[in-house]
Amino acid sequence: MEPDQNRVEPKENPPPMPEQPGLDAYAAYLPAYVLADNRLDATGPPRPGGPARGVAAFDEDTVTMAVEALRHVAAATTGAGRQLLFATTNAPYEAKTSAGVVHEALGLDPGIGAVDLRGHRSGATALDLVVRAGATAALADLRTTRPGAPDELAQGDAAVGLVGGGHAAAVLLARAGRTAEVLERWRLPGERHDRVWDERFTAEVLAAAGLDAARRALAEASLDAVDTVVVSSSNPRAAAALRRALGGDGRDATIERATGFTGVAHPGLLLAAALDEARPGQTILLLSATEGADAFVFAVGDGVRAARGGPSVRDQLAARQPLGYGRYLRWRGLLDVQGPARPAAPAPAAPPMHRRAGWKYRLEGSRCGACGAVTTPPGRVCAACGIAGAPDATGKVSLRERTARVVSVTRDHLTTMPEPEVAVVVADVDGGGRLSAYATDVAPADVTVGMAMTPTFRRLWTTDAIHNYFWKLRPAPQDAPPGKDTTDGQ
């Protein structure tokens, strides 16, 4: 038989499965804003100790949050045999694979597959594939209710990045699941907000499923008890009942009260918070009770401290800025406000987006082979010495993880974004290159010359059903101004 001339031989084999399935690296991302008061006619301070929710900024969505979470652990995602999973209930595109945008923004190996997972239970499914199949996953959700809904402050936005293929963070000891078809939270195509059934009915169903899965997982692990119990559930009554039944200490409930239920991201977020404080050798029961139940029993790995990427969950909670309710409604498009008399920004076109993917998604400049200067955007001619070089003679330089110093600031009062003004900065990048970009996560008046800023992947705007993603600049942690909300009178 003649060989198939069209067959392409694989360049490398998939990474070998670890002897013990587990979690090799993790990172959580909490947006910079927190909403603690949703009263439209507030006449006094909010009730002390009430629930609060994390709020993604107007230029964030589940894709940008997934990038922020995974960029801290992307170095552990190598090899063409891996899979990148993007789990969410609120993807920015239907039909089009949103995981591809995350893949491109992280600059991953083209041989790494990119797959979307949808549905409220997809967070637990992604975690299972991470620990047992060595996948990489981003769990991200942006949750919006109707204004004034009873659970408005009980829902929140967050993302988590998880990398399998090792067990530095945790070793999987046991896994059990139970499927229960129950109409609890759902959304029809084209609808924006979840519909919710009476939680008193669904709590009983989910609590029973969760207790069964947890007991079977503990039995498989040959454990009567664990050091830490973590419960995530879309139904707060079910979550409370399961914590009581399993002997939880309430630390997961404290985190949830500060972030809200973050949907698909919630099991990973609570696991990340537990790993932040756990000691090697301790055991963790993670139970997710949503459309059934998924239970995982982990032993904390010896490398758990080094396995975390980025700041801890509690550090991120402490750094958030308070947000007024009116500003939140404008950001979400729940309050129709007249903007400036200015035409909408043009939509990007597919061919140049593809040709310039290195700059648009990966923020790659070009380094001159003659003088070593970095040109941004990348080009065939060096911006410093003017020498033209062939494309293969000009090196690519990623600026995503570098610090930039502001050299000038302009405040735009005619922006089409849902803010009264935004800051546009020019900044010199440490190591070479210059960026002109929007500032974000900071009041325009607080942006000053000399401020250290770092790139962050955001959505600039959406025109003609096309999301235009690019990189903005936000204050570096040491230069971030104190938390305040100065642009809303609420």
C-alpha positions as CSV (number, residue, x, y, z in Angstrom):
1,M,0.0,0.0,0.0
2,E,1.3,3.4,-0.9
3,P,1.8,5.9,1.9
4,D,-0.9,8.6,2.3
5,Q,0.8,11.7,0.9
6,N,-1.7,14.0,2.7
7,R,-1.1,12.6,6.2
8,V,0.6,14.9,8.7
9,E,2.7,13.2,11.3
10,P,2.5,14.6,14.8
11,K,5.5,16.6,15.8
12,E,5.5,15.5,19.4
13,N,3.5,13.2,21.7
14,P,1.1,14.5,24.3
15,P,2.6,15.0,27.7
16,P,2.5,11.8,29.8
17,M,-0.2,11.5,32.3
18,P,1.0,11.9,35.9
19,E,1.1,8.8,38.1
20,Q,-1.1,10.7,40.6
21,P,-3.8,13.0,39.1
22,G,-3.8,16.4,40.6
23,L,-3.4,20.2,40.3
24,D,-0.1,21.6,39.4
25,A,-0.8,25.4,39.5
26,Y,-3.7,27.8,40.1
27,A,-4.5,31.5,40.1
28,A,-7.6,33.5,41.0
29,Y,-8.7,36.8,39.5
30,L,-11.1,39.1,41.3
31,P,-12.1,42.3,39.6
32,A,-11.0,45.6,41.1
33,Y,-14.5,46.7,42.2
34,V,-17.0,45.7,44.9
35,L,-20.7,46.6,45.1
36,A,-22.1,46.5,48.7
37,D,-25.2,48.7,48.3
38,N,-27.9,48.4,45.6
39,R,-30.5,50.8,47.0
40,L,-31.8,53.2,44.4
41,D,-33.1,55.7,47.0
42,A,-30.4,55.3,49.7
43,T,-30.9,57.8,52.5
44,G,-28.3,56.4,54.9
45,P,-25.3,54.1,55.0
46,P,-25.8,50.4,53.9
47,R,-26.5,47.8,56.5
48,P,-23.1,46.9,58.1
49,G,-21.9,43.4,57.5
50,G,-24.3,42.8,54.5
51,P,-23.3,40.8,51.4
52,A,-21.2,42.3,48.7
53,R,-20.4,41.2,45.2
54,G,-17.4,41.5,43.0
55,V,-18.0,43.6,39.9
56,A,-16.1,43.3,36.6
57,A,-15.3,46.7,35.1
58,F,-17.2,48.0,32.0
59,D,-14.3,46.9,29.8
60,E,-14.1,43.3,31.2
61,D,-15.9,40.2,30.2
62,T,-15.4,36.5,30.8
63,V,-12.7,36.3,28.2
64,T,-10.6,39.1,29.6
65,M,-11.0,37.8,33.1
66,A,-9.9,34.3,32.0
67,V,-6.8,35.9,30.4
68,E,-6.0,37.7,33.7
69,A,-6.3,34.5,35.7
70,L,-4.4,32.2,33.4
71,R,-1.5,34.7,32.6
72,H,-0.2,34.1,36.1
73,V,0.2,30.3,35.4
74,A,0.6,30.3,31.6
75,A,4.3,29.3,31.9
76,A,3.1,25.9,33.2
77,T,1.0,25.4,30.1
78,T,3.5,24.0,27.6
79,G,3.5,21.2,25.0
80,A,1.2,20.7,22.0
81,G,-0.7,17.8,23.5
82,R,-2.6,19.9,26.1
83,Q,-6.1,21.2,26.0
84,L,-7.2,24.7,27.0
85,L,-10.7,24.7,28.4
86,F,-12.8,27.8,28.8
87,A,-15.8,27.3,31.1
88,T,-18.5,29.9,31.4
89,T,-22.2,30.6,31.3
90,N,-21.7,34.0,29.7
91,A,-19.4,33.8,26.7
92,P,-19.0,36.9,24.6
93,Y,-19.8,35.0,21.4
94,E,-22.3,32.3,20.5
95,A,-21.1,29.7,18.0
96,K,-17.6,31.2,17.8
97,T,-15.1,29.5,20.2
98,S,-14.2,32.1,22.8
99,A,-11.4,29.9,24.1
100,G,-9.5,30.8,20.9
101,V,-9.3,34.5,22.0
102,V,-7.9,33.4,25.4
103,H,-5.4,31.1,23.7
104,E,-4.2,33.9,21.4
105,A,-3.9,36.5,24.2
106,L,-1.8,34.1,26.3
107,G,0.5,33.3,23.3
108,L,0.1,29.6,23.8
109,D,1.6,26.9,21.5
110,P,-0.7,26.6,18.4
111,G,-0.8,22.8,19.0
112,I,-2.7,23.3,22.2
113,G,-6.4,22.8,21.5
114,A,-9.0,25.4,22.7
115,V,-12.4,24.3,23.7
116,D,-15.5,26.0,25.2
117,L,-17.5,24.4,28.0
118,R,-20.9,25.9,28.8
119,G,-23.5,25.5,31.5
120,H,-23.6,26.0,35.3
121,R,-21.9,22.6,35.9
122,S,-19.1,23.2,33.5
123,G,-16.8,24.6,36.2
124,A,-16.7,21.3,38.0
125,T,-16.4,19.4,34.7
126,A,-13.4,21.6,33.7
127,L,-11.8,20.9,37.1
128,D,-12.2,17.2,36.6
129,L,-10.5,17.3,33.2
130,V,-7.7,19.4,34.7
131,V,-6.8,17.1,37.5
132,R,-7.5,13.8,35.7
133,A,-6.5,14.5,32.1
134,G,-3.8,17.1,32.6
135,A,-5.7,20.0,30.9
136,T,-5.5,23.7,31.5
137,A,-8.7,25.5,32.3
138,A,-10.1,29.0,32.8
139,L,-13.3,29.2,34.8
140,A,-14.9,32.6,34.4
141,D,-18.3,34.1,34.9
142,L,-19.9,37.5,34.8
143,R,-23.3,37.4,36.5
144,T,-26.0,40.0,36.0
145,T,-29.5,40.1,37.5
146,R,-32.3,42.5,37.0
147,P,-31.9,45.7,39.0
148,G,-33.2,45.2,42.5
149,A,-33.5,41.4,42.3
150,P,-33.4,39.7,45.7
151,D,-30.1,38.0,44.9
152,E,-28.4,40.9,43.1
153,L,-25.7,41.3,45.8
154,A,-25.4,37.5,46.1
155,Q,-24.1,37.1,42.5
156,G,-20.5,38.1,41.5
157,D,-17.8,38.1,38.8
158,A,-14.5,36.3,39.0
159,A,-12.2,33.9,37.1
160,V,-9.8,31.1,38.1
161,G,-7.0,29.5,36.1
162,L,-6.1,25.9,36.7
163,V,-3.2,23.8,35.3
164,G,-3.1,20.0,35.6
165,G,-0.4,17.5,34.6
166,G,1.3,17.5,38.1
167,H,0.4,17.6,41.7
168,A,2.5,20.5,43.2
169,A,-0.7,22.2,44.5
170,A,-2.9,19.2,45.3
171,V,-3.2,15.5,44.7
172,L,-6.7,14.1,43.8
173,L,-7.6,11.3,46.2
174,A,-11.1,10.6,45.1
175,R,-13.9,11.9,42.9
176,A,-17.6,11.3,42.9
177,G,-20.6,12.8,41.1
178,R,-24.3,12.7,40.8
179,T,-26.6,14.1,38.1
180,A,-30.0,15.5,39.0
181,E,-32.2,17.1,36.4
182,V,-33.8,20.0,38.2
183,L,-35.1,23.3,36.8
184,E,-33.2,25.6,39.2
185,R,-31.3,28.3,37.1
186,W,-31.8,28.6,33.4
187,R,-31.7,31.2,30.5
188,L,-33.2,30.9,27.1
189,P,-31.2,31.8,24.0
190,G,-31.1,35.6,23.6
191,E,-32.0,36.3,27.2
192,R,-29.6,38.2,29.4
193,H,-30.6,37.2,33.0
194,D,-31.0,33.8,34.6
195,R,-34.4,32.7,35.6
196,V,-34.6,31.1,39.1
197,W,-37.0,28.6,40.5
198,D,-38.1,28.8,44.2
199,E,-34.9,27.9,46.1
200,R,-36.9,26.2,48.8
201,F,-37.8,23.4,46.4
202,T,-34.4,23.0,44.6
203,A,-32.4,23.2,47.9
204,E,-33.7,19.8,49.0
205,V,-32.8,18.2,45.6
206,L,-29.3,19.7,45.5
207,A,-28.5,19.0,49.1
208,A,-29.4,15.4,48.7
209,A,-27.3,15.0,45.6
210,G,-24.4,16.8,47.3
211,L,-24.5,14.8,50.4
212,D,-24.5,11.5,48.4
213,A,-21.5,12.6,46.2
214,A,-19.5,13.8,49.2
215,R,-20.0,10.6,51.2
216,R,-19.1,8.4,48.3
217,A,-15.9,10.5,47.6
218,L,-14.9,10.3,51.3
219,A,-15.4,6.6,51.3
220,E,-13.4,6.2,48.1
221,A,-10.6,8.2,49.8
222,S,-10.9,6.0,53.0
223,L,-11.5,9.2,55.0
224,D,-14.1,9.8,57.7
225,A,-13.3,13.6,57.8
226,V,-11.1,16.2,56.2
227,D,-9.3,19.2,57.4
228,T,-11.2,21.7,55.2
229,V,-14.7,21.5,53.7
230,V,-15.5,23.8,50.7
231,V,-19.0,24.0,49.4
232,S,-20.1,25.8,46.3
233,S,-23.8,25.8,45.2
234,S,-26.0,27.9,43.1
235,N,-28.6,27.6,45.8
236,P,-27.6,29.3,49.1
237,R,-30.0,27.1,51.1
238,A,-28.4,24.0,49.8
239,A,-24.9,25.4,50.4
240,A,-25.8,26.2,54.1
241,A,-27.3,22.8,54.7
242,L,-24.3,20.9,53.2
243,R,-21.8,22.9,55.2
244,R,-23.7,22.0,58.4
245,A,-24.0,18.3,57.4
246,L,-20.3,18.0,56.4
247,G,-18.8,20.0,59.3
248,G,-17.6,23.0,57.4
249,D,-16.0,25.8,59.4
250,G,-17.6,28.6,57.4
251,R,-14.5,30.1,55.8
252,D,-15.8,29.3,52.4
253,A,-19.1,31.1,53.3
254,T,-17.1,34.1,54.4
255,I,-15.4,34.3,51.0
256,E,-18.7,33.9,49.2
257,R,-20.3,36.7,51.3
258,A,-17.6,39.0,50.0
259,T,-17.6,38.0,46.4
260,G,-21.1,36.7,45.7
261,F,-21.7,33.4,44.0
262,T,-19.5,33.6,41.0
263,G,-21.1,30.9,38.9
264,V,-18.9,28.6,36.9
265,A,-15.8,30.1,38.6
266,H,-17.1,29.5,42.1
267,P,-15.8,26.0,42.8
268,G,-12.3,27.0,41.6
269,L,-12.4,30.3,43.5
270,L,-13.3,28.6,46.8
271,L,-10.7,25.9,46.2
272,A,-8.0,28.6,45.5
273,A,-8.9,30.4,48.7
274,A,-8.6,27.1,50.6
275,L,-5.2,26.3,49.0
276,D,-3.9,29.8,49.8
277,E,-4.1,28.9,53.5
278,A,-3.7,25.2,53.6
279,R,-0.5,23.3,54.7
280,P,1.1,20.4,52.7
281,G,-0.5,17.1,53.6
282,Q,-3.8,18.5,54.7
283,T,-7.0,17.2,53.1
284,I,-9.8,19.2,51.4
285,L,-13.3,18.2,50.4
286,L,-14.5,20.4,47.5
287,L,-18.2,19.9,46.8
288,S,-20.1,21.7,44.0
289,A,-23.9,21.3,44.1
290,T,-25.2,22.7,40.9
291,E,-27.5,20.7,38.5
292,G,-26.5,17.7,40.6
293,A,-23.2,17.4,42.5
294,D,-19.5,16.9,42.0
295,A,-17.2,16.0,45.0
296,F,-13.4,16.1,45.0
297,V,-11.1,15.0,47.8
298,F,-7.6,16.5,47.6
299,A,-4.4,16.2,49.6
300,V,-2.5,19.5,49.6
301,G,0.7,19.1,47.7
302,D,4.2,19.9,49.0
303,G,4.6,22.7,46.4
304,V,1.4,24.5,47.2
305,R,3.1,27.8,48.1
306,A,4.9,28.0,44.8
307,A,1.9,26.6,42.8
308,R,-0.1,29.8,43.3
309,G,0.2,32.4,40.6
310,G,-0.6,36.1,41.4
311,P,-1.9,37.5,44.7
312,S,-4.0,35.4,47.1
313,V,-7.8,35.6,47.2
314,R,-7.8,37.5,50.5
315,D,-5.2,40.0,49.3
316,Q,-7.4,40.7,46.2
317,L,-10.5,41.2,48.4
318,A,-8.6,43.7,50.5
319,A,-7.5,45.7,47.5
320,R,-10.9,46.3,45.8
321,Q,-12.5,49.7,45.3
322,P,-16.1,50.4,46.3
323,L,-18.5,51.0,43.5
324,G,-21.7,53.1,43.5
325,Y,-24.9,51.5,42.3
326,G,-25.6,54.1,39.5
327,R,-22.1,53.5,38.0
328,Y,-22.7,49.7,38.2
329,L,-26.0,50.1,36.3
330,R,-24.3,52.2,33.6
331,W,-21.5,49.7,33.2
332,R,-23.9,46.8,32.7
333,G,-26.1,48.7,30.3
334,L,-29.0,48.4,32.8
335,L,-29.4,52.2,32.9
336,D,-29.8,53.9,29.5
337,V,-27.8,57.2,29.7
338,Q,-27.3,59.7,26.9
339,G,-23.6,59.8,25.9
340,P,-21.7,62.4,24.0
341,A,-22.8,63.3,20.4
342,R,-20.0,61.2,18.9
343,P,-20.2,58.4,16.4
344,A,-19.5,54.8,17.5
345,A,-16.0,53.5,17.1
346,P,-15.4,51.5,13.9
347,A,-15.5,47.8,14.1
348,P,-12.2,45.9,13.5
349,A,-12.0,43.7,10.3
350,A,-11.1,40.1,10.4
351,P,-8.1,40.1,7.9
352,P,-6.0,42.8,9.7
353,M,-6.9,41.2,13.1
354,H,-5.4,38.0,11.9
355,R,-2.4,39.5,10.3
356,R,-1.6,41.6,13.4
357,A,-2.5,39.0,16.0
358,G,1.0,39.3,17.5
359,W,0.4,42.9,18.4
360,K,-3.3,42.9,19.0
361,Y,-3.6,39.9,21.2
362,R,-0.1,39.2,22.5
363,L,1.3,42.8,22.6
364,E,4.4,41.9,20.7
365,G,6.8,44.6,19.6
366,S,9.8,44.1,17.2
367,R,13.4,44.4,18.3
368,C,15.8,45.9,15.9
369,G,18.7,43.6,14.9
370,A,21.0,46.6,14.4
371,C,20.5,48.8,17.4
372,G,18.4,46.6,19.7
373,A,15.5,49.2,20.1
374,V,11.9,48.0,20.4
375,T,9.4,49.3,17.9
376,T,5.7,49.4,18.8
377,P,3.5,48.5,16.9
378,P,6.0,46.1,15.3
379,G,7.2,47.1,11.8
380,R,9.9,46.3,9.2
381,V,11.7,49.6,9.9
382,C,13.2,50.4,13.3
383,A,11.6,53.5,14.9
384,A,14.9,54.4,16.6
385,C,17.6,54.0,13.9
386,G,15.5,53.9,10.7
387,I,17.2,50.7,9.4
388,A,14.9,48.4,7.5
389,G,15.2,44.7,8.3
390,A,13.7,41.5,6.8
391,P,11.0,40.1,9.0
392,D,13.2,37.1,10.0
393,A,15.9,39.5,11.2
394,T,13.6,41.4,13.6
395,G,13.0,39.7,16.9
396,K,9.6,39.6,18.6
397,V,9.4,40.9,22.1
398,S,6.3,40.5,24.3
399,L,5.5,43.5,26.5
400,R,2.6,41.9,28.4
401,E,4.4,41.3,31.6
402,R,6.6,44.4,31.6
403,T,6.1,47.7,33.6
404,A,5.5,50.9,31.7
405,R,6.1,54.4,33.0
406,V,3.6,57.2,32.1
407,V,5.2,60.1,30.2
408,S,2.0,61.9,29.3
409,V,-1.7,61.9,30.2
410,T,-4.8,63.1,28.2
411,R,-8.3,63.1,29.7
412,D,-11.0,62.3,27.1
413,H,-14.4,63.8,27.9
414,L,-16.1,62.6,24.7
415,T,-15.6,58.9,25.1
416,T,-18.2,56.5,23.9
417,M,-17.5,54.3,26.9
418,P,-20.0,54.3,29.8
419,E,-17.9,56.7,31.9
420,P,-17.9,60.5,31.9
421,E,-14.2,60.5,31.0
422,V,-11.3,58.2,30.5
423,A,-7.5,58.7,30.6
424,V,-5.3,58.0,27.6
425,V,-1.6,57.6,28.4
426,V,1.6,57.4,26.6
427,A,4.1,55.2,28.5
428,D,7.6,54.0,28.1
429,V,8.1,50.3,28.6
430,D,10.9,49.0,30.8
431,G,13.4,47.3,28.4
432,G,12.2,49.3,25.4
433,G,9.1,50.2,23.5
434,R,6.4,52.9,23.9
435,L,2.7,52.3,24.4
436,S,-0.3,54.6,23.8
437,A,-3.2,53.1,25.6
438,Y,-6.3,53.7,27.7
439,A,-5.9,53.6,31.5
440,T,-8.3,51.4,33.4
441,D,-9.1,50.5,37.0
442,V,-8.1,54.0,38.1
443,A,-9.8,57.4,38.1
444,P,-8.5,59.6,35.3
445,A,-7.5,62.3,37.8
446,D,-5.3,59.8,39.7
447,V,-3.1,59.0,36.6
448,T,0.1,61.0,36.9
449,V,3.3,61.3,34.9
450,G,5.8,58.8,36.3
451,M,3.2,56.3,37.5
452,A,4.1,52.7,37.0
453,M,1.5,50.7,35.0
454,T,1.1,47.2,33.8
455,P,-0.8,45.8,30.7
456,T,-4.1,44.2,31.1
457,F,-6.3,42.6,28.4
458,R,-9.6,44.3,28.0
459,R,-12.5,44.8,25.6
460,L,-12.3,48.3,24.0
461,W,-15.8,48.4,22.5
462,T,-18.2,46.3,20.5
463,T,-19.4,47.5,17.1
464,D,-21.4,45.6,14.5
465,A,-21.4,42.6,16.7
466,I,-17.6,42.4,16.8
467,H,-15.8,42.7,20.1
468,N,-12.6,44.7,19.8
469,Y,-10.0,43.4,22.3
470,F,-6.7,45.0,23.1
471,W,-4.4,45.9,26.0
472,K,-5.0,48.7,28.4
473,L,-2.7,49.9,31.2
474,R,-3.6,49.8,34.9
475,P,-1.6,51.0,37.9
476,A,1.0,48.6,39.1
477,P,0.2,47.3,42.7
478,Q,2.7,49.7,44.4
479,D,1.3,52.7,42.5
480,A,-2.4,51.9,42.8
481,P,-4.3,54.7,44.4
482,P,-6.4,54.0,47.6
483,G,-9.8,52.5,46.9
484,K,-12.5,55.1,46.2
485,D,-15.4,55.8,43.9
486,T,-15.3,59.4,42.7
487,T,-17.3,59.3,39.5
488,D,-20.8,58.4,40.9
489,G,-23.0,60.4,43.2
490,Q,-24.8,57.4,44.6
